[in-house]
């Protein structure tokens, strides 16, 4: 194998698509080694996810009047989720119970997270706190945070002198 092939597992052609494979030998490979070592020594996060990954994953976007946040919470009982709005910050927290195995069963692979979680979001505007709403359907929690009327852009009429 030549030197270039050793540095890269390379790019290979699969059908009509190109797939990029990881760099396994080079100056940046030490960071992957360091992360693996930290996981071995300190373990993974309590949610079963590598450190640095936020849970629950969210999509957030702005409309003219609202901030909308969709959080993926499959398998989480809505009664175990709390939403709080305070000082321009929205906090989403809760817990997901671990699945209990029957006697004699052991995990072959356990990737679904469990335990406590919390996410905090700084709001990009002043909110109408008493009008915040949330709905939960098919494992997706949607939080709608309305913008305060006093914070909405206003058109200013210009009078002729």
C-alpha positions as a Python dict, from the first residue, in 0.01 Angstrom:
ca = {
    (1, 'X'): (0, 0, 0),
    (2, 'X'): (146, 339, -93),
    (3, 'X'): (193, 627, 150),
    (4, 'X'): (-113, 814, 27),
    (5, 'X'): (-332, 504, 67),
    (6, 'X'): (-210, 467, 425),
    (7, 'X'): (-300, 827, 513),
    (8, 'X'): (-651, 790, 382),
    (9, 'X'): (-874, 494, 380),
    (10, 'X'): (-961, 698, 76),
    (11, 'X'): (-1250, 778, -139),
    (12, 'X'): (-1407, 483, -306),
    (13, 'X'): (-1671, 456, -568),
    (14, 'X'): (-1988, 269, -469),
    (15, 'X'): (-2220, 254, -765),
    (16, 'X'): (-2254, 607, -896),
    (17, 'X'): (-2190, 769, -558),
    (18, 'X'): (-1862, 863, -398),
    (19, 'X'): (-1826, 799, -27),
    (20, 'X'): (-1563, 966, 186),
    (21, 'X'): (-1394, 750, 446),
    (22, 'X'): (-1217, 866, 761),
    (23, 'X'): (-864, 991, 788),
    (24, 'X'): (-689, 728, 999),
    (25, 'X'): (-328, 841, 996),
    (26, 'X'): (-219, 1200, 1016),
    (27, 'X'): (-180, 1499, 1243),
    (28, 'X'): (-548, 1514, 1345),
    (29, 'X'): (-590, 1145, 1426),
    (30, 'X'): (-462, 1211, 1778),
    (31, 'X'): (-788, 1392, 1861),
    (32, 'X'): (-995, 1083, 1785),
    (33, 'X'): (-756, 877, 1996),
    (34, 'X'): (-789, 1128, 2281),
    (35, 'X'): (-1171, 1120, 2265),
    (36, 'X'): (-1173, 737, 2271),
    (37, 'X'): (-936, 740, 2570),
    (38, 'X'): (-1159, 988, 2758),
    (39, 'X'): (-1461, 766, 2691),
    (40, 'X'): (-1273, 465, 2826),
    (41, 'X'): (-1159, 648, 3141),
    (42, 'X'): (-1460, 865, 3221),
    (43, 'X'): (-1734, 674, 3041),
    (44, 'X'): (-1997, 815, 2817),
    (45, 'X'): (-2256, 1071, 2920),
    (46, 'X'): (-2540, 948, 3144),
    (47, 'X'): (-2764, 948, 2838),
    (48, 'X'): (-2555, 689, 2658),
    (49, 'X'): (-2443, 949, 2404),
    (50, 'X'): (-2087, 1060, 2337),
    (51, 'X'): (-1996, 1376, 2524),
    (52, 'X'): (-2072, 1693, 2332),
    (53, 'X'): (-2394, 1568, 2176),
    (54, 'X'): (-2700, 1753, 2302),
    (55, 'X'): (-3017, 1569, 2403),
    (56, 'X'): (-3285, 1600, 2300),
    (57, 'X'): (-3197, 1702, 1944),
    (58, 'X'): (-3399, 2004, 1834),
    (59, 'X'): (-3487, 2214, 1534),
    (60, 'X'): (-3563, 2578, 1611),
    (61, 'X'): (-3681, 2850, 1375),
    (62, 'X'): (-3834, 3195, 1376),
    (63, 'X'): (-4152, 3307, 1208),
    (64, 'X'): (-4264, 3671, 1207),
    (65, 'X'): (-4439, 3629, 1542),
    (66, 'X'): (-4295, 3316, 1709),
    (67, 'X'): (-3997, 3104, 1794),
    (68, 'X'): (-4081, 2739, 1729),
    (69, 'X'): (-3878, 2455, 1880),
    (70, 'X'): (-3931, 2091, 1785),
    (71, 'X'): (-3760, 1846, 2021),
    (72, 'X'): (-3727, 1475, 1945),
    (73, 'X'): (-3840, 1282, 2252),
    (74, 'X'): (-3940, 933, 2138),
    (75, 'X'): (-4040, 707, 2424),
    (76, 'X'): (-4059, 995, 2673),
    (77, 'X'): (-4379, 1031, 2870),
    (78, 'X'): (-4505, 1391, 2830),
    (79, 'X'): (-4569, 1395, 3207),
    (80, 'X'): (-4192, 1362, 3258),
    (81, 'X'): (-4114, 1684, 3063),
    (82, 'X'): (-4097, 2034, 3209),
    (83, 'X'): (-4081, 2364, 3021),
    (84, 'X'): (-3990, 2689, 3198),
    (85, 'X'): (-3952, 3045, 3072),
    (86, 'X'): (-3750, 3289, 3282),
    (87, 'X'): (-3545, 3601, 3208),
    (88, 'X'): (-3538, 3550, 2832),
    (89, 'X'): (-3440, 3183, 2859),
    (90, 'X'): (-3646, 2875, 2782),
    (91, 'X'): (-3550, 2559, 2970),
    (92, 'X'): (-3660, 2214, 2857),
    (93, 'X'): (-3594, 1934, 3103),
    (94, 'X'): (-3719, 1591, 3197),
    (95, 'X'): (-3627, 1228, 3210),
    (96, 'X'): (-3663, 910, 3011),
    (97, 'X'): (-3695, 584, 3202),
    (98, 'X'): (-3457, 300, 3121),
    (99, 'X'): (-3611, -11, 2974),
    (100, 'X'): (-3616, -299, 3220),
    (101, 'X'): (-3489, -632, 3094),
    (102, 'X'): (-3648, -958, 3194),
    (103, 'X'): (-3457, -1208, 3406),
    (104, 'X'): (-3183, -1374, 3203),
    (105, 'X'): (-3179, -1104, 2933),
    (106, 'X'): (-2872, -888, 2865),
    (107, 'X'): (-2817, -606, 2623),
    (108, 'X'): (-2638, -685, 2299),
    (109, 'X'): (-2640, -315, 2208),
    (110, 'X'): (-2787, -21, 2398),
    (111, 'X'): (-2797, 305, 2204),
    (112, 'X'): (-3127, 459, 2313),
    (113, 'X'): (-3062, 721, 2577),
    (114, 'X'): (-3221, 723, 2922),
    (115, 'X'): (-3194, 934, 3234),
    (116, 'X'): (-3233, 1306, 3299),
    (117, 'X'): (-3190, 1569, 3030),
    (118, 'X'): (-3197, 1948, 3009),
    (119, 'X'): (-3159, 2202, 2731),
    (120, 'X'): (-3155, 2580, 2768),
    (121, 'X'): (-3229, 2828, 2489),
    (122, 'X'): (-3165, 3203, 2499),
    (123, 'X'): (-3463, 3367, 2330),
    (124, 'X'): (-3386, 3607, 2044),
    (125, 'X'): (-3666, 3843, 2154),
    (126, 'X'): (-3889, 3932, 2451),
    (127, 'X'): (-4163, 3672, 2480),
    (128, 'X'): (-4530, 3666, 2583),
    (129, 'X'): (-4470, 3420, 2867),
    (130, 'X'): (-4837, 3355, 2938),
    (131, 'X'): (-4898, 3258, 2574),
    (132, 'X'): (-4624, 2995, 2535),
    (133, 'X'): (-4777, 2667, 2418),
    (134, 'X'): (-4656, 2311, 2375),
    (135, 'X'): (-4793, 2001, 2204),
    (136, 'X'): (-4662, 1644, 2190),
    (137, 'X'): (-4733, 1409, 1900),
    (138, 'X'): (-4550, 1103, 1767),
    (139, 'X'): (-4246, 1165, 1986),
    (140, 'X'): (-4204, 1529, 1881),
    (141, 'X'): (-4254, 1808, 2134),
    (142, 'X'): (-4337, 2139, 1967),
    (143, 'X'): (-4295, 2453, 2175),
    (144, 'X'): (-4428, 2782, 2037),
    (145, 'X'): (-4300, 3100, 2201),
    (146, 'X'): (-4484, 3415, 2087),
    (147, 'X'): (-4293, 3740, 2046),
    (148, 'X'): (-4411, 4019, 2277),
    (149, 'X'): (-4614, 4287, 2096),
    (150, 'X'): (-4376, 4550, 2234),
    (151, 'X'): (-4083, 4365, 2071),
    (152, 'X'): (-4236, 4331, 1723),
    (153, 'X'): (-4107, 4567, 1455),
    (154, 'X'): (-4342, 4856, 1387),
    (155, 'X'): (-4381, 5073, 1083),
    (156, 'X'): (-4343, 5441, 1157),
    (157, 'X'): (-4551, 5677, 948),
    (158, 'X'): (-4371, 5983, 819),
    (159, 'X'): (-4571, 6304, 827),
    (160, 'X'): (-4519, 6574, 568),
    (161, 'X'): (-4399, 6904, 710),
}
